[in-house]
Amino acid sequence: MYDPSPRTLEILPRLQAFMRQHVYPAERAYEAQLNAGPSRWVQPAIMEELKAKARAEGLWNLFMADPEFGPGLGNFEYAPLCEVMGRSPIAPETFNCSAPDVGNMEVLARYGSKTQQERWLKPLLEGRIRSIFAMTEPDVASSDATNIATRILRDGGNYVIDGRKWRSSNACHPHAGFAIVMGKTDPAAAKHKQQSMAIVPLDAPGVSLMRHLPVFGFDHAPYGHGEMLFRAVRVPAENLILGEGRGFEIAQGRLGLGRIHHCMRLIGLAERMLEAMLRRVRARVAFGRPLAERDTIRADIANSRCEIEQARLLVLHTARLIDRLGNKDARRQIAMIKIVVPNMAQRVIDRAIQAHGGAGMTGDFGRPHALAEARYLRIGDGPDEVHREAIAKLELKRALDPA
Ligand SMILES: Cc1cc2nc3c(=O)[nH]c(=O)nc-3n(C[C@H](O)[C@H](O)[C@H](O)COP(=O)(O)OP(=O)(O)OC[C@H]3O[C@@H](n4cnc5c(N)ncnc54)[C@H](O)[C@@H]3O)c2cc1C
């Protein structure tokens, strides 16, 4: 049932070879270039070299399901490829498949006008710019998106935007070109018709980056996450996506795919951490025996393997459902993977850290960074509790109204 498609089988070995030949060997050089630059907010030259090579080999925009704009792989076909990209922090950008650009590209491909696609989607697809998705706000509980309070007001041929956003990923990237901003066009409308989304160029007067926000102390340079102020920012009316009151509709389309991509990548990350753990415990001898011979370590290995496989199967199942039925009908499964996978990855990475002893705490092996990644995804794109609530609601409804 879960055999990869012929297209996946054709691309996967090429992608894996590219990772071995170019991406893993570039990880240290990338970090060294970041540290050697005038600041860490400069794009390392090696990233542009990697992008050019990946594009030349046709390993580019693999996420793009719309054949007009990319290879047209379904989610099920893309899952094993995305998982491989999750193995390295520099891989998603190498293949032009990184968040939040992927979600923004999908929004523009699916809902954007021809003008919006030409002006904003094209440079994103070519990897010339990066982008921001600005929904979360510091002043309101943003896991409930009906709270979003930024105003987007019509004024003649323009919209005027006022609000404060934060945790906006890519906000510090030197190539960041625009933000898709969510805000209220009509606070008096029905609850799910109040919000809209507008494209805001970052050089528009009134847009400012207030500060950079780290994640457990990691700066995530050169893209980072920022707090942003939008003060009387004017954009042409044609920058509104799809129309007034359609913000929720767009968010639902965007977040479903964003969530499953995060989960696919986390499975790859967990695999890499488990592999590192296996190497370490075979080589490290304590109290006269390799660590690999200790029952507790062996149990950790077995539990990690079971949990990764369970998570992968659920993600593949969800990917297939999305392909067949769409995001809406797969929302229960999307909520499930969003809980299951980051928690699984957190546990697997934590075991790998433990098995590395003091070395697991250093940046040398990338473990703390990986742990922060898994942990933040228990909040980013919706906290665990909100997804549990969604599942419970659907289950209770099913109990009342059985098929
Ligand atoms: C590294 C990182 C990157 C991010 N990138 C982006 C981005 O690019 N763009 C963007 O717009 N946002 C981004 N976010 C924001 C993220 O999506 C929000 O933090 C998240 O949706 C939660 O919103 P909040 O922070 O306002 O938490 P709140 O809504 O204040 O919730 C706080 C806590 O309350 C609890 N809670 C909430 N609802 C319920 C409930 N129904 N039942 C029980 N408990 C509940 C949960 O424990 C939750 O964690 C990012 C966040 C991080 C950490």
The ligand as a MOL file (V3000), in Angstrom:
LIG
                    3D

  0  0  0     0  0            999 V3000
M  V30 BEGIN CTAB
M  V30 COUNTS 53 58 0 0 0
M  V30 BEGIN ATOM
M  V30 1 C 10.3040 29.2100 15.8870 0
M  V30 2 C 8.9220 29.6750 15.5610 0
M  V30 3 C 8.6310 30.0860 14.2650 0
M  V30 4 C 7.3580 30.5660 13.9620 0
M  V30 5 N 7.1270 31.0420 12.6910 0
M  V30 6 C 5.9660 31.6880 12.4610 0
M  V30 7 C 5.7530 32.3570 11.2230 0
M  V30 8 O 6.6040 32.3180 10.3110 0
M  V30 9 N 4.6050 33.0560 11.0420 0
M  V30 10 C 3.6480 33.1090 12.0090 0
M  V30 11 O 2.6270 33.7560 11.7970 0
M  V30 12 N 3.8170 32.4860 13.1930 0
M  V30 13 C 4.9520 31.7880 13.4470 0
M  V30 14 N 5.1420 31.1700 14.6560 0
M  V30 15 C 4.1220 31.3250 15.6940 0
M  V30 16 C 3.3810 30.0810 16.0730 0
M  V30 17 O 2.6070 29.5920 15.0080 0
M  V30 18 C 2.5460 30.4620 17.3010 0
M  V30 19 O 3.4580 30.6620 18.3640 0
M  V30 20 C 1.5230 29.4190 17.6700 0
M  V30 21 O 0.5060 29.3560 16.6920 0
M  V30 22 C 0.8680 29.6970 19.0350 0
M  V30 23 O 0.3890 30.9950 19.1380 0
M  V30 24 P 0.8040 31.8740 20.4310 0
M  V30 25 O 2.2830 31.8950 20.5030 0
M  V30 26 O 0.1110 33.1610 20.3620 0
M  V30 27 O 0.3070 31.0170 21.6840 0
M  V30 28 P -1.0630 31.1970 22.4860 0
M  V30 29 O -2.2030 31.1990 21.5400 0
M  V30 30 O -0.9050 32.3290 23.4160 0
M  V30 31 O -1.1050 29.8360 23.2970 0
M  V30 32 C -0.2030 29.5950 24.3860 0
M  V30 33 C -0.3950 28.2070 24.9150 0
M  V30 34 O -1.7310 28.0820 25.4010 0
M  V30 35 C -2.1380 26.7350 25.2930 0
M  V30 36 N -3.3960 26.6710 24.5430 0
M  V30 37 C -3.8030 27.4160 23.5030 0
M  V30 38 N -5.0050 27.0290 23.0580 0
M  V30 39 C -5.3970 26.0030 23.8520 0
M  V30 40 C -6.5340 25.1530 23.9070 0
M  V30 41 N -7.5460 25.2760 23.0130 0
M  V30 42 N -6.5760 24.1910 24.8610 0
M  V30 43 C -5.5790 24.0410 25.7480 0
M  V30 44 N -4.4620 24.8110 25.7400 0
M  V30 45 C -4.3670 25.7690 24.8120 0
M  V30 46 C -1.0220 25.9820 24.5590 0
M  V30 47 O -0.1950 25.3220 25.5000 0
M  V30 48 C -0.2790 27.1090 23.8880 0
M  V30 49 O 1.0750 26.7550 23.6210 0
M  V30 50 C 6.3700 30.6140 14.9650 0
M  V30 51 C 6.6590 30.1580 16.2650 0
M  V30 52 C 7.9110 29.6920 16.5650 0
M  V30 53 C 8.2010 29.2310 17.9690 0
M  V30 END ATOM
M  V30 BEGIN BOND
M  V30 1 1 1 2
M  V30 2 1 2 3
M  V30 3 2 2 52
M  V30 4 2 3 4
M  V30 5 1 4 5
M  V30 6 1 4 50
M  V30 7 2 5 6
M  V30 8 1 6 7
M  V30 9 1 6 13
M  V30 10 2 7 8
M  V30 11 1 7 9
M  V30 12 1 9 10
M  V30 13 2 10 11
M  V30 14 1 10 12
M  V30 15 2 12 13
M  V30 16 1 13 14
M  V30 17 1 14 15
M  V30 18 1 14 50
M  V30 19 1 15 16
M  V30 20 1 16 17
M  V30 21 1 16 18
M  V30 22 1 18 19
M  V30 23 1 18 20
M  V30 24 1 20 21
M  V30 25 1 20 22
M  V30 26 1 22 23
M  V30 27 1 23 24
M  V30 28 2 24 25
M  V30 29 1 24 26
M  V30 30 1 24 27
M  V30 31 1 27 28
M  V30 32 2 28 29
M  V30 33 1 28 30
M  V30 34 1 28 31
M  V30 35 1 31 32
M  V30 36 1 32 33
M  V30 37 1 33 34
M  V30 38 1 33 48
M  V30 39 1 34 35
M  V30 40 1 35 36
M  V30 41 1 35 46
M  V30 42 1 36 37
M  V30 43 1 36 45
M  V30 44 2 37 38
M  V30 45 1 38 39
M  V30 46 1 39 40
M  V30 47 2 39 45
M  V30 48 1 40 41
M  V30 49 2 40 42
M  V30 50 1 42 43
M  V30 51 2 43 44
M  V30 52 1 44 45
M  V30 53 1 46 47
M  V30 54 1 46 48
M  V30 55 1 48 49
M  V30 56 2 50 51
M  V30 57 1 51 52
M  V30 58 1 52 53
M  V30 END BOND
M  V30 END CTAB
M  END
